[in-house]
Amino acid sequence: MLVPHWTDARFGKLPRLYIEARQDRSVILPVQRRMQQLVPGASIVSLDTGHDPQVAAPGCVALALAEFVASQM
């Protein structure tokens, strides 16, 4: 069983991607951006979708993920 071990020293070391959904009415954009501020250091992609960008724009999400992974190599 894998159990994460979180420490202050290791916090934020893993590359992160935040895909914000500009038309989300469940978690509105100002709240999404506040969440991003609370965990800084993530790359951000902004998509013009509602709450489920992976359903509404799977190609855009896949491209964002592929570009993010490529940028980490």
C-alpha positions in Angstrom: 0.0 0.0 0.0 1.3 3.4 -0.9 0.9 6.1 1.7 2.1 9.7 0.9 4.4 11.3 3.4 4.0 15.0 3.3 6.6 17.3 4.8 7.2 21.0 4.6 10.6 20.4 3.0 9.1 18.3 0.2 5.9 20.4 -0.3 5.6 21.7 -3.8 8.5 19.7 -5.3 6.3 17.7 -7.7 5.4 19.5 -10.9 1.7 20.4 -11.0 -0.8 21.5 -13.6 -4.0 23.3 -12.7 -6.6 23.4 -15.5 -9.0 26.2 -14.7 -12.5 26.1 -16.2 -13.6 29.7 -16.9 -17.3 28.9 -17.2 -17.5 26.7 -14.1 -20.5 27.6 -12.1 -19.8 25.0 -9.3 -16.4 26.4 -8.4 -16.4 29.9 -9.8 -13.2 31.3 -11.4 -12.3 33.6 -8.4 -12.5 30.6 -6.1 -10.4 28.5 -8.5 -7.8 31.3 -8.6 -7.8 31.6 -4.8 -7.1 27.8 -4.7 -4.2 28.3 -7.0 -2.8 31.0 -4.7 -3.0 28.7 -1.7 -0.8 26.1 -3.5 1.5 28.2 -5.6 3.9 26.9 -8.2 1.5 25.1 -10.5 1.5 25.6 -14.2 -2.0 26.9 -15.2 -4.0 26.3 -18.4 -7.3 28.2 -18.7 -10.1 26.6 -20.7 -13.4 28.1 -21.7 -15.5 25.2 -20.3 -17.8 24.5 -17.4 -17.0 22.3 -14.4 -15.9 19.2 -16.3 -13.3 20.3 -18.9 -12.3 16.6 -19.4 -15.8 15.9 -20.7 -16.5 19.2 -22.5 -13.1 19.5 -24.2 -11.1 16.3 -23.9 -8.8 17.2 -26.8 -7.8 20.4 -25.1 -7.2 18.7 -21.8 -5.1 16.0 -23.5 -3.1 18.6 -25.3 -2.5 20.6 -22.1 -1.4 17.4 -20.3 0.9 16.4 -23.2 2.5 19.9 -23.4 2.9 19.9 -19.6 4.6 16.5 -19.5 6.9 17.6 -22.4 7.8 20.7 -20.6 9.0 18.7 -17.6 11.5 16.6 -19.6 
